[in-house]
Amino acid sequence: MDPHAGTGRVVLPTNVRPTHYDLTLTPDLSNFTFHGQVLINLDINKPTTAITLNSNQLEILSAKLTNLALKTESSQNATDITLEKANETATFTFVDELQPGSTAVLHIAFKGVLNDNMNGFYRSSFKDEDGKTHYIATTQFEATDARKAFPCWDEPAIKATFDITLRVPSDLVALSNMNVISEKEVGHSGKVKGDSTKGPDAVPSTQKGDVPSTQKGDVPSTQKGDVPSTQKGDVPSTQKGDVPSAQKGDSVFGKPLKEVKFATTPIMSTYLVAFIVGKFEYIETVTKNLPTPITCRVYVLPGKTEEAKFALSVTPLALEYFTELFGVAYPLPKMDLITIPDFESGAMENWGLVTYRSIRLLFNEKTSDLSYKRHIAYTICHEIAHQWFGNLVTMDWWDYLWLNEGFATWVGNLAVSKFFPEWDNWSYFIADGFQMGLALDGLRSSHPIEVPCKHPHEIHQIFDAISYYKGASCIRMLSSWLGLEVFLKGIRIYIKKHAYKNTSTEDLWAALSEASGVDVGQFMNTWIKQVGYPVVDVEENADASTLSFKQSRYLSSGDLSASEDTARWTIPLGIEPPPADNSDKAQLLSGDSLTVKLEKGGHYKVNSDYTGFFRTAYPASALERISQSIKTKDPLFTPGDRVGLLADLGALSKSGHVKTSSLLELLAAFEEEDHYVVWVAIAERVNVLSSVFYQQPEDFQKALEKFQRKLFSKAAANLGWESKASDDYRSTLLRKLLLTNAGCAGDEAVVKEAQERFVSYVAGDSKALNQNLQSAAFEIVVLHGDESDFEKVLKCWRDATATDQKLAAIGAMTVVRHPTMIQQLLELSVSDEVKAQDIGYFFGGLSRNPKARHVLWDYIKANWEMLNKRYVGSMALLGNIVKSGVGRFTSEDMAKDCEAFFEDKKVDDISRPIAQSLEVVRSNAKWVARDAEDVRQWLVSKGYLA
């Protein structure tokens, strides 16, 4: 049965299926090209004379088919090769028909370009200490770009094993998913030294699947039988030398070469294949607590090994923890992590060879801002979790992407919370990822977690906050509802049952239902298959001993129609202290409404620890009591609860469920707050208000600024600029947060000291600003300074060698108010000085700057053709450019301006970000129109505005 039947998906025919790829590639880092040959073992399912596979931006040089069913090997060349650009396929036609049940080998020779688009098989670059540029050949295949590196069946459910051979300059490192099993020097002509009988394109007999006995120890014995010998590449001898002569004289052979062969992979999807060639150094360790030790390495650019130590310390912890958690051994002999200088996303979970942006992997204990440490630890844990959840067990199709990303996000955070409990990681998740999921899902233009994907151009658009953060939040909700141990028991059942296979959401529900005895699908399908989420309205009786709950869909625009309010969710209310009837059923709102009696009236909270994916709308009486509880530091409200309360009230202000003055009242209750993550949430709410009401009169904006000063200045003064021996992770980051916000709001003492320390710092006194306060001082100085201050920070950016130091300077420069300098930044962002991957740091910062956002949008419009061409293969980055350019406006006029601009543009690949950005603008416009006067009156009543 065809699982794709009736779905409308653009998929390959089912007449043949690959079982094994034998791939040899020769990249040329001088001319930015590569040559390749691939031998693909096929099972024939239907009578056919045509074979269609995926190929994109490759030149097919030849194709030949050998039928292994015949007693004498029978080869035939393709009589026709047809490339279809729209569906990214190549079809080979042959004279003799292949019969069901037989096997064959398809031999393809091809060449391609090492592009600079950060996808497929592409080139990256870096400069050494002498300013010399070095190039790297690397890969990024998810979702559908393996077809840009070699012809293949590029769908997640069409798994196969892989033998990979790389022919590369002798002075470079060659890496792939598996361990190296042989490395031989190759003469300039391509001949293996000491073997004059073989030409440059011969395939040594050891490649047939017979791993030399001296190498068998590289793979744990438990794995030796995982790959049937019939799949390992039993290639007929007649094919071994059939590579076009065009490959033999390529300029790459003018350098000494080596041929590096890697062990056969487990059965896996094409999007997880990886190979990398370049100048790298590494540090390594070995797991200590696994039956079969796993070698862990972190590969970095030359001179960066010191910055890899933290990443290397986390890697074995993650491998050991997930092995225990999932009950299945990590199936590869090594785990490599590597930084790539040009990289579109944060990281990619290629099996056994995980690629990273440097900011997500490197940390220097002496010079790096401490805030990056949590991001690095989380990213490593997220990607290593994928080695099981995604790589070992893979989604059947991209509709189920959330199975990969939602789970890895949840369990990555679970791991960080275990390894670094002092960070209070789940509270940060509530402040950050959880809110990102809620914000996007509060739009009409959102999508269900499980979303149909038909064409490749749709797939990348769902790598968003819904698949990652709503997915993770719903898993967190489910694990809390079932109990963590029961949930993990179900996960172990799921992984063991489906190892090396593909799954759908229903397979996960079945395993969890088996473990729990509960119909998990019935509970979860409302969250997975419906768009949006609920807001739960709470009503109290006179003494607040009886609570009534009512659910409806939340829309940030606040204009939900009756016809739209039909969805209902099964909601675990999470009432604390527990109600009189504390059964699961008593706390589960599945219909329109529910009434609950408390043991004691007046003291309660809903959605304890914010494990539920919904907003809570408390009545005014409850909000007054909660404000008092915040002031008295009532232990009922944990840091995570306080974060969630602020975020809920912020969202409910935007949608019109409550007046924005209610949010301001709650914010005022937090003046004595002492927890870092809660201050993150406070700062976010205040900064959103300043951003949304940026076109109000100057006295209004000055009054909001005054309110911000009152909130932050006292706490900032208490912590001061000097580090203390008692400082820990949270207090160090809190100091930076408080000083930044107090200084940007115009606190004179903070501004003065920032300027004085900055002068000393740029004069050469590095102790004047430690690494955790550089970004704070830079930002304050640029905001309140002149052109010379901006130029000094620009020089700091140019002089910085560490990525986090460069990002601190970029973030500071983007707060500048002067139009000339804003334009200078825009030109800089697309210059050769800035990596194409880093444009988002410039555009995102300028978007947050009210004085720059209109200039930014004008720049994007004027340079759309250039930007579109520059990011033709990086649709996620182009989508983020649109969000930065459009998403922070607050008027209908600007929404129409943006709409009109894109009306005649070809934007299928970024249609979702455009629609979402426009909806955000219109929601903001309604918020301003509805509540500007309410905010003004509150500011007047509190003495911030005359």
N, C-alpha and C positions, 0 to 999 in steps of 0.2 A: 504493500500500500504506500502510495506517495504521500508523505506528510505535508507536502506543499500544495497538494491538490485543492483547488478552490480558494487559495489565499491571495492570488494575484501577484505573488512574489516573482521577481525576475531571478530564476534559478536555472541551473544547467540540466540538460537531459539526463535521464537515469539509465541510458543504454549501457554505459560502462562506468566502472568505479575504480579509482586508484587504490592500491594497497601499499605501494612503496615508491619513494622518489630517490634517485641517485643523482645528486646535483653537484656539478662542478662549475665554479665561477672564477673568472680572472678579472678583477677590477683594475683599471688604469687610472691612477690618481694624478697623472699629468694631463691627460686629455679628457678626464671625467667621463669615461665610457666603461663598459664591462662586456665581456663575452661569456657565454655560458652554454653548457650542454646539460640536458636532463634526460634521464632514462626512467620512465614511469611504468611500473608493473600494473597491469590492469586486469580486473575481472570483467568478463563480458556477460551482461545481464539479458540483452535482447539482440536479435539479429541486426547487424548494422554495417554500413560501409562508411559512416561518418562519425568522427569523434569531435565533440565540442568541449572546450575548456576555457578558462579565463586567461586573458592576456591583455595587458594595457600598456601602451607606450613602449612595446618591445618590437624589434624587427625580427621576424621569424626567418631564419636562413635556410633551414631544411627540416623536414619531418619524415620519419620512416617508422614503419610498424613491423614488428616481428611476432608472428603467431606461435606461441609456445605449445599449442595443442598438437601440432604436426610432429611426426617422428623426425623429420628433417626440418630444421629451422627454415621458415619461409619469410622472407622480408619483402616489403613492398614500399616504395616511396609514395608520398601523398601526390595525387594527381591534381589536387587543387587545395589552396590555402586561402580561406576567406576570413578577413578580420571585420568584426562589427564593433564600431567605436561606441555606439550608444549603450550597448549592453556589455562592453568590454570583454568580448569573446573572440576566440580563434577556432575555426572549424576546419578539420583536415578530412579530405575525402580520399578514399582508397578504392581500388578496383575489386579486390576480393572481399567478400562479406565475412565478417566475424560471427561466430556462432555462440549462442548462450551456453554458459558453463565452461567455456574455454578461457584461457589466459593469454595475454599478449604483453609486449613491451613497446611503448611508444618512445621513440628517440627524437628529441628536438634540439636543434642548435639555434642559438638566438644571440642577439646583442641588444644593448640598451644604453641609456645615458644615466650617469650618476647625477641626478638632478639636485637642485638646491631648494626644493620645496618641503623638506623635512618629512617626506613620506616615500614609501617604496624603498628601493635601494638608492640611498642618496649620499651626498657629500656634506661633510661638516668641516670646520676649520678652526685653528687656533694659532696664535702667535707666540713664539718662544721669547725668552728674555732679551734676545737680540733683535726682536721685531720680525723674524722670519716666519712666514706663513707655512703651516703644515696642514695637510688634508687627511681626513678620515673618511672611510667608506663605511656606512652604517645603515641600519634598517629600521623602519617603523611600518608594520603591516596592518595593525588593527585600524579600521575594520576590514577593508577590502583592497589592500595594497600589496599583498604578496604577489599578485598578478603583475605588478610593475617590476618585479625582480626576476621572476621565472614563470613560464606557463604552468598553470596548476588548476586544480578544482578548488577554488577559493571560497568555500562555504564552510561554516564552523562544524557542520555535521559530517562532512566528508573527510574523515580522519585517515591518516596513513603514517607510516614510518619514514624516516629520512636519513640518508647517508649524505653528508655534506663534505665537499672538498674545496678548499680555497687555495688558489695560486697567487702568491703575493710577494712583494719585495722582501728580501731576506731580513732587512733591518726592522720590519714592522711586526706587530703582534696581530695574530689572527685568532678570533674567538667565534664560537657558535654555541648552540644550546647544550651540546654534550662535550665531554672531555676529549682532548687530543689523543688519538691512538697511533698516529705516525706523523713524522715531519721529515721531509727529504729535501735536500738542495736540488735545484733544477738549473741546468745550464742556461746560458743566454738564449739558446735556440728553443728552450723548453724541454730539452732532454733531461731525464733524471740522471744525475751524475753516477757514473759507474755502471750504467745500463744502456749500452749503445744499441740494443736491439729494439728499443721502444722510442717512438717519435714523441713529439710534444703532447699529443692528445691520447696517448695510450692510457688504458685503465688497468692498473695492476690487478693481478688475479685475486689479491687479498680483498678486493672490494666486493667479491661475489657474496659476501656474507660470512666468510671464514675469518673472523678476527684473529690475528696472529696470537699464538699461545702466550707470548711474552706480555701481551697487553691485556689478557683477560682479567687480570686482577684489578684493573682500573674501574671495573663495574662490579658492584656488590653481587655476590652469588645469587642472592634472592631475585635479582633482576634478569639473570641470564636467559631465563625461559620466557620472559614477557613478550618477546617479539619472535613469532614463528620464523623458522629459517627460510621458509618459502617466500617471505616478504623482504628479505634483506638485500635484494638486488641481484638475483641470479640472472645476469645479463649475458645473452648469447655472444660468443666470441666474434661473430661477424660484425657486431656493432662497435667494437671498441675503438676503432680508429677513424670512424666516420664523422669527422668534424671538418667543416669547410676550411679551405686554405686561408681564407681571410683572417682566421683567428691566429694563424701561425706567425704572421709577420708583424703583429701589432707592436707598437713602440714599447709596451710594458716589458717585452722580452729583452729590451736593451739593458735592463738592470738584472742583477743576480736575483733569482726567484727561489722560493721554497714552496713546496706543495704540502699543505697541512690537511690531514684527514681527521675527521671527528667520528666518535662512536655512533652507532645507530641509535636514533631516538626511540622512545616509546611511541606508540600510536598517538597522534596529536593533530590538531587543526593547523591549517596553513598560517593563520594570523599570528600564531605563537612562535613561528620559526624566526630565527635571528642569526645574523652573521655580521661581524665588525672587523675592520682592518685599520690599524693606525699605530701611532706612537703612544704607548701607555706604560705606566708603572703600576704595581699592585702591592698590597699588603694582604696577608692571609692568616686564617686561623682554622681550627677544626672543631666541630661540635664535640662536646665532652659527654653528653648524656643520652646518646642514641646508640642502639646496638651496632649499626654500621655508621662509622664517623663520616660526616659530610665536610668536604673542604669548602670553606667560604673565603672568597676573595673580593676585595673592592679595587677595581681598576680606575685609575685617575690619569689625568694629563701629567706629563713630567713635572716633578717638583711639588706635587700636591698630596703626597702620601700622608703627611702629618694631619691633614684635614680629613682623612678617611677613617681615623681611629674610632670615632664615635659610631659611625655607620657599621664598622666591623664588629664593634661590641654588641650591637643590637641584633645583627643578622643571626648568629647561632641561637640566641635567646628565642627569636621568633620561630626558627626551624624546630627547635625542641618543644616549644609551647604548642605549636600547631600540630605536631606529630602526636602529642599527648591528647590534645583537644579533639582531633578528628579520628584518632584511632587507626590511622593508616600512615605507613612510613613515606617519607619524601622519596620519590622513586628515581631520582637522578643522583649521580655520584658527586656532583659539585653544585655550588650556588654562587654565581658571579653577579656582582653589582657593578655598574659602570656609568661614569658620567659622560654625556655627549654634549659638546659645546653648543650645538644648534639642535633644539628639541622642542617640538610644538607643545606637548602636554607636560605634566609634572613627572610622570614615569610610565613605563610600560612593562607588563609582567611576562615578557618572553620567557618560556620555560627554561630555567637554569641560567639565563643571561638577561637580567633585568636592567633596562636602560633608564637613566635619570637625567633631569636637569641638574646642574651642579648645586643649585640652591636647595634642592631636595635631598642631597646626599652629603655635602661637605660641610664640616663645622670645625672651626679653629678655636680651641678653648681659650686662647689668649686674645683673639681679635674679633670673634664672631658675636653678634647680638644674640643673647640667650633665647630670644623669642623663636629663633629658627630651629632650636633643638627639638621642640615638640613636633613641629611639622616634619622634620627629618625622620624622627622615630616612627611617627604615624605612617608616613609614606612607605617606609621600608616594611612595616608590618602589613600594610594594605597589600603591597605587591607580593610579599611572600605568602600571604593567605591565598592569593590567586593561584599559587602553584598547585593547590588542591581544588579550590573552589573557582573553577574557570578553566584550568589547564588539565587536571586529572578528570574532573567532571565538567563538561562544557555545555553551554546552552545549545539547544537544538537549532535555534535561529535567533536573529537579532531582536525579535519581539521580546525575548526573555533576557535581554541584556542585564536587567536589574538583578537577576540571579547572581551574575558575576559581581557587579559593581555595588549593589546594595549590601550584599553579604560581606564583601571584602571591606567595605567602609565600616560596617558594624563591628566585625571581628577585629579589624585593625585597631579600632578605638578600644575594644575590650583588652587587647594585648598591651597597648600603651598604658592603660589603667592598671594593669597588673605589674608591669615593669617599673612604672614611675608613679606610684600612688600619690606622691606629694604634689603632683601637678594638678590634681582634681580634673582629670581629662574629660569626664562625662559632663561636668558643668560647662566646660568650654564647648563641647559638642552642642549642648542646648543653646549656647549663645551664638554659635556659628553655623555649622552644617544643618542642624535642625531648623534654624530660621531661614536658611537659604531654600530648603525644601518647601517650607510653608509659604514663603514669599512667592515663589514661582507657581505653586499650586493654587494660590489665591487668585489666579488670572483665568479668564475664560479661555485664553489661548494656551493653557497648560495641556497636559496629556496624561492619560492613565499611566501608572507604573509599567504595566504590560501593554505595549503599544504596537500596533501592526506596522511593520516596515516592509515595503515592497521593492523599492529600488535602492541601489547603493547611495544615491544622493540624499536619501532620507535618514540613513543609519547614523551618520556622525552627529545629526541634530538632536539625537536622544541621549548623547553622552552629556547629560545635564544634571541639574540639582534634583530632578525627579528620580531618575534612575539611581543616582548615588545617594542623595540625602533623604528623600522621602522613602526610598527603598530601605536604607539603613534604619531609619526611624521606625518604619513599620516592623522590621525584624526585631528591633529593640523592644517595641511594644509587645510583640508576640512572645519573645523570650521572657519578658517580665510576667506576662499573663500565664504562660504555661509553667514558669519556673525555669531558671537557667539550666539546671541539670537535666531536666526532662527534655528541654529544647535541644541541648547538645547531644543527648542520646539519639534523638531523631536525626540530627545532622550526621552522626556516625553511621546510622543505618543507611542514610541517603548516599554518602560517599562510598561506602563499601559496596552497595548494590550497583552503583552506576559508574564505578571507576573505569576510565578509558572510554566512556560512552558519552552520549548526549542526552539532555533532559529538557523538560518543560517545567513550568511552575507547578503543575499538578503532581509531578514526581516528588517534589519537595514536600508538598502538603501531605501526600500519602505516607511518606516516611515519618513526618512529625505526628501524624494521626496515629500511626502504629505505635510510636513511643509514648504518646500521651493518653490514648483512648478517647480523644476529643476529635470532632470533625473540624479540623483546622481550616480546610477549604471554605467551609461555611462561614467561619469567623473572618477569614482574611480576604475573601474575594471582593468584598465591598471596598476594601482598601486598595486592592491591586488592579481591579478591572474598571473602577469608576474614576473619573477625573475629579479633582477637588478634595476637600475635606470639610468637616463640620465645625461650626462654632456652637458651643453648648451654653445656652442661657440658663442662669441660675436664679431662682426666686426663693425667698425665705418667708416663713411665717413670722409672727411678731417677735418671738424670742429666738428665732433662727434655729429651732430644733427640728423643723421639718423643711426639707429642701425639695424643690421641684426642678427638674432638668428638662430642657427642650432642645432638640437639635435641628439645625438647618445648615444649608451649604454656606460657607464663607466665600465672599467675593470682595477683593480689596476695593473695588469700585463702589461697593455699597448699594448697588442697584439691582439686586437679585429679584427676578420676576417669579411669579407663582409657578409658571411652567418650568422654570429652571430648578425650583426647589422640590424636586421629586426624589433625589438620591437620599438614601439613609444608610448609616454606617453602624456597625456593631462596636460600641465604644466602651472600653474599660474606664470607668470614671475615676478610679484611683482616689477615693475620698479618704482623708486622714484628719483626725482619728477615725478608725473604722466605724461605720454606722451600726445601729443596734443589730440588724441582720447583715452579717458580714459575708454572706455566701457570695460566690462568684456571680450568680444570677442577680443578686440584689444590687451589685455594682456595675451591671452591664446594661447600657442604654442601647437598645436595638430598634425600638420603634420611635414614634414621634416624641414621647415624653416618658418620664419616670419620676416617682416620688420616693424619697428616702427619709427615714427618721434617724436622728442622731441620738447618741446616749446623753450628750450634753449640748445644749444650744450655744451658738455664737462663736465657737472656736473650731474652725475647720479649714481645710484646703481641698481643692479639687486638682486632679491630675498630678498626684504626688511624684516628685522628681521628674516631672514632665516626660513620662514614658509614653503617654498617649499622643497621637498625632492630631491634635485639635486645639482650638482656641477656647478659653473659658471667659465668658462674660459675666462677671460678678455684679450683683446689684450695688447701688451706691452705698448702702449701709455696710455691706461686707468690705468694700474698698476702704471705707473709713477705718474699720477695725484692722484691716491688713496694714494700712499706713502706720497705725499705732504699733502694731506688732513689729514692723520693720524698724521703727525708731527705738523700740525697747529690746531689739535683737532677740525676738521670740524664736527659740530653737525649732519650732514647728516648721518654719520656713528656711529650708536649707539654701546654700548658695545656688544650687540648680533651680530651686523653686523661685528664688528672687529674680534670677535671670529670666526665667520663663514668664513671671508676672509682668515684668517690664516690657518684654517683647509682645506679650498678648495685648497689653493696653496700648502699645504703639500701633499694632495692627488694627485694633478695634477703633482707635482714633481715626486712622486713615479711612476705614470703611464707613464711619459714621455711626457705629454701634454706641459709641460714647463720645462725649466732647473731648477735644484735645486738652482742654484745661484739666480734665481728670488725670491725664497722663502727667501733666506738669505738677500737679499736686502730689502724685505718687513719687515722681523724681525728687521732689523737695524733701521727701522723707528719708532719703538715702545719704544725707550729708555726712553722717557718721559711719558710713559703710567702710569695712576694712578688708573685704575680699577682692582679690584682683579680678576674677572673672565677672563678678557683679559690676565692677567699675567698667569693664569692657562693654557690658550691656547698657550701662548708664550713658557712656560716651556715645555709643551707637544711636541711642534714642535722641540725644541732644543734637548730634551732628545731622541726623535725618531731618529734624525740625528746622535747623538752620538752612539746610539744603533746599527743602521743599518751599519754605517761605522766603526764598532769596530775592524775590522781586517785590517784596513789601517795602514801604518807605524806610528810609535810613534809620529813623528813630526806633522803629519796630525791630530792626535787625540789631541795633546797638543794645536794645533792652534784652533781647535773647542772649546776646553776648555777655551782658552783665549777669544774667541768671546763670550762665555757664561758669563765669568766674566765681560766683558765690558757691556753686556746687563743688568746684575742683580746688579752689585756692587754699582752703584750710588744710585739706588732706595733703596737698602738694607741699605746703610749708612744713608740715609735720615730718614728712619723709626727707625733704631737702635733696640736694644734689650729690652729697657725699655718700658713698657706699659704706655699709656697716658690716662688722664681722658677723653679725647675726642675720644678715640678708640670706634669703633662700630664693628659690626659683620665682615664687609668686611675688615676693616683696620687691625683687629686682625689676620685674616687669611692671609692677604697679607704679614704682617711682617714675619710670619712663612715661607711662600712660598719663599720670596725673600732671607731670610737668608739661608734657606736650599740650594737653587740653587747657591747662591754666594759662600757659604762655600764649597759645593761639587765641585765647579769649581776651588777651590784653592785660594779664596780671603783671603790673609794673615791675615787681621784684623779680619775678621769674624771667621776664623779658630781659631785664638788665643783666642778670647773672648769665643767662644764655649768651648774650652778646659778648660779655667779658670773657667767658670761657672759650667762646669761638675764636676770639682774637688771639688768645694764647695758643689755642690748638693749631690754627693755621700758621702761627709763627714758629711752630716746631715743638711745642710742649704737648706731647701725646697724652700726658696724665691729666690734662685739663678736662678732657672728655673721655670717659671710659667707653668701651665699645657699645654698651647698652644705652648710652645717652647721646650718642652722636646724632641719631636721627631726630631726637627731640630738639636738640640745639640747632641743628641745621634748619629744621622746619620753622622754628620760632624766628630765627635770624632772617631767613628769606622773606617770611610774611611781614615782618615789621621793619625790614631793612631797605636798602637801595640797590642799585644796579651793581655796585662793587661787591656787596655781600653775595648777590646771586652769582657773580663771576667767580668768587672764591669757592663757593660750593660746587660750581661747575668744574673748577680745577681739582677739587677733592674727588669728584667723580672720575675725571680723566686719570688721576694719579692712582686711584684705588686698584688693587690687584684681586681682592676677594669680591665675589659676587654680592654678598650681603652688604658690603660697604658701598658698592655701586648702587644697589637698590635704595639704600638709605638716602643717598644724595639725590637720586631721581625723585623719590617721594617728596623730598624737601623742595626741590626746584619747581615741582608742579603746583605749589601753593602760591607762586608769584602772581602779583596783581597787574604788573605793567604789560600792556599789549605787545610791546616790542620783544620782551623776553619770552612771552607766551609763544609768539611766532618763532622765535629762535629755537625753543624747545620742540615745536612741531617739525621744523626742518631737521633738527638733530635726530629726531626719532626715526627718520627714514634714511639717515645717512649711513655711510660705511662704518661709522664709529659705533653704531648700535646693531647688535644682532637682531635679525628679523623677528626672532621669537620674543624679543623684549619690548616690542612696541606697546603692548598692553600696559606695561608699567607707566609709560608716558601718558597714553590716552586715558587710562583709568584715573590717574591722578588729576589730569586736567579736567576731566569730567566732574570730579568731586569739587572742583574749584569754581564757585559761582561766577567769578570774573573771567573764566577761561572757557566755559562750556559752549558758549555761542561761537567763539572763535574756532574752537575745535570742530564743531559741526560744519562751519563754513569751509574749513580746511578739508574735511572729509569729502564734502560735496565737490569742491574744486579739484580734488586729486583722486576721485573715485576710480578712474580708469587705472591709474598707477597702483593704487592699493589692491584693486581687484586682481591685477596681473601679478603683483608681488606675492599675494597669498592665494594663488589659484589652487594650490594643493593643500592649503591649510585653512579649511573652512571654519574650524573652531575659532581660530584667531580672527578671521574675517568677521565671524558672528560677534565676537567680543568687541571688535572695532565698532560695529553698528550699535551694540548696547552702550558702549562708552559715549558715542556721538549723540545718541538719541535719548537714552533712558532716564535722564535726570531733568528733563524739561518739565514745566508745570502749567502749560497752557494749551488750549485747543488749537490756537494758531500755530504753535510749533509742531503739534501732532500732524496737522494738515500739511505743513511745510515738508516734514519728513515723508509723509505718505506720497505727496506729489513727486518728491525726488525719486523714490524707488519705483514709481508707477511704470515707467518704461524701461526699467533695468531687468536684466536676466538674473534673478536672485532666488531660483528654486532651492539652491543649496543652503541658503540662510533665511528661508521664509519664516521659520519659527522665531529666531531672534528678533526679526523685524516686527512681527506681529506682537510678540511679548513686550518689546520696547514701547511700541505705540500704545499698548494698553496701559502700561505703567504711567506714561505721560498723561493719559486721559484720567486715570485714577488720581494722580497727583493734582491735576487741575480741579477735579471735583472737591478734593480735600481742601485745597486753598480757598475755593469759592465758599465752601460750607463753614470753615472754621477760622478763617483769618481774623474775623472780628472777635470770636471767642478767645483766641490766644491774646489778642491785643487787650481785651478787658481784663484777663487774668494778669497780664504783665503790669497793667495800671494798678490793679487791686493789691499787688504785692510790692508796689513802689519801684519797679524796674523801669516804668514808663510814666512820664508826667501826663 
